[in-house]
Amino acid sequence: MLRAFLRTAARARSRASRLVQDDDVLLDAPDHRLGPALVAAARGDHAPAAGLLAGTREHAEWEHRDRYATRLAAFARSRAEWLVNWRATAPDDPDALLVEARLTVDRCWDSPARAELLRQAAPALAAAAEAAGRDPVPWRTALDAARGAGAGHAEFERLWAQAVRRSPHHYGCHVAALEYLAAASPGAHRECLDFAETAAQDAPEDALVRALPLRAAFTCLTAGEGGDAAGPHRARLHAAADRAITLSAAHPAADPWPAELRNLLAYVLVRLERLGDAAEQLRLTGPYVTSFPWDRDTDDPLGRFLQVRAQVLTATAATPGWRGPGYPRSGRGDRVCPGDH
């Protein structure tokens, strides 16, 4: 048995060290905890999903809870029978209420009457969050609803205060606040970067919120048509990418948990013309492709990922070590070291 385990681990390390073939790439693949819950939900059984979310709540795994609830709600958009049964058998279950709240916001978001629908849903969402005790994840849902409803600053700040009181470093709530700031003040790239950098500096070393500057960089680079507004903040965008590279390096290769971080990082690095660094993140992500951020450019995020990956690999193979015009070989933004020359 030990030899079998060692062989399996060796094969996994070997796969992680080389680029995954196109046919082996997976879009939004669940991890080993979420996968069984989704399979059971497809059969109409909500018990594994209930057990999964109950465990995240009991152990205060707020980042996992946020991600799992979001994925379960996305699944319920097309296959809702299991959630309907769950709500019927346990109407006060906080985990079922969380998934239903996320599902409500997602459905409203795609409607032409989004703002009005979310304004109508906002009181119920806030009440559900109030009843959730120390859980910050329902407040992330309430924050998203407030942004979609066009809530004023005072109302959003009230919800934000409730969220950070429960978890001062929750990534999802910070993303919701960052997106509200960007939507409320188009072109406020400096303010977005200030907010993200402060949140990252105050967070523990392993906290996911340390990647928030990368999310702000993405917002800056994708504003308008060509991302020209990023120009005055170019050094800060490179610093955000460097910080995210460090965070990515703390996780094993070909791991589904940091997949979204690495996909976003690769996207930003390509926009910054740091193709050598982008190629490394594309390798580290292994077979795990996430719809975000590739779905920003197309309705086929997997196809877009494969297209960009092929272009990056072609460019870096033609000129090994190339990161793009005007960027130091050290990968340290404007901080060039003597060994770079």
Stockholm file with secondary structure:
# STOCKHOLM 1.0

chainA/1-341         MLRAFLRTAARARSRASRLVQDDDVLLDAPDHRLGPALVAAARGDHAPAAGLLAGTREHAEWEHRDRYATRLAAFARSRAEWLVNWRATAPDDPDALLVEARLTVDRCWDSPARAELLRQAAPALAAAAEAAGRDPVPWRTALDAARGAGAGHAEFERLWAQAVRRSPHHYGCHVAALEYLAAASPGAHRECLDFAETAAQDAPEDALVRALPLRAAFTCLTAGEGGDAAGPHRARLHAAADRAITLSAAHPAADPWPAELRNLLAYVLVRLERLGDAAEQLRLTGPYVTSFPWDRDTDDPLGRFLQVRAQVLTATAATPGWRGPGYPRSGRGDRVCPGDH
#=GR chainA/1-341 SS CHHHHHHHHHHHHHHHHSCCCGGGCEESCCCTTHHHHHHHHHTTCCHHHHHHHHHHHHTTCHHHHHHHHHHHHHHHTTCCHHHHHHHHHCTTCHHHHHHHHHHHHHHHHTSTTHHHHHHHHHHHHHHHHHTTTTCCHHHHHHHHHHHHTTCCHHHHHHHHHHHHHHCTTCHHHHHHHHHHHHHHSTTCHHHHHHHHHHHHHHSCTTCGGGGHHHHHHHHHHTSTTTCGGGGGGHHHHHHHHHHHHHHHHTSCTTCSTTHHHHHHHHHHHHHTTCHHHHHHHHHHTTTEECHHHHTTTCSCHHHHHHHHHHHHHHHHHHSTTCCCTTCCTTSSTTCCCGGGC
#=GC SS_cons         CHHHHHHHHHHHHHHHHSCCCGGGCEESCCCTTHHHHHHHHHTTCCHHHHHHHHHHHHTTCHHHHHHHHHHHHHHHTTCCHHHHHHHHHCTTCHHHHHHHHHHHHHHHHTSTTHHHHHHHHHHHHHHHHHTTTTCCHHHHHHHHHHHHTTCCHHHHHHHHHHHHHHCTTCHHHHHHHHHHHHHHSTTCHHHHHHHHHHHHHHSCTTCGGGGHHHHHHHHHHTSTTTCGGGGGGHHHHHHHHHHHHHHHHTSCTTCSTTHHHHHHHHHHHHHTTCHHHHHHHHHHTTTEECHHHHTTTCSCHHHHHHHHHHHHHHHHHHSTTCCCTTCCTTSSTTCCCGGGC
//
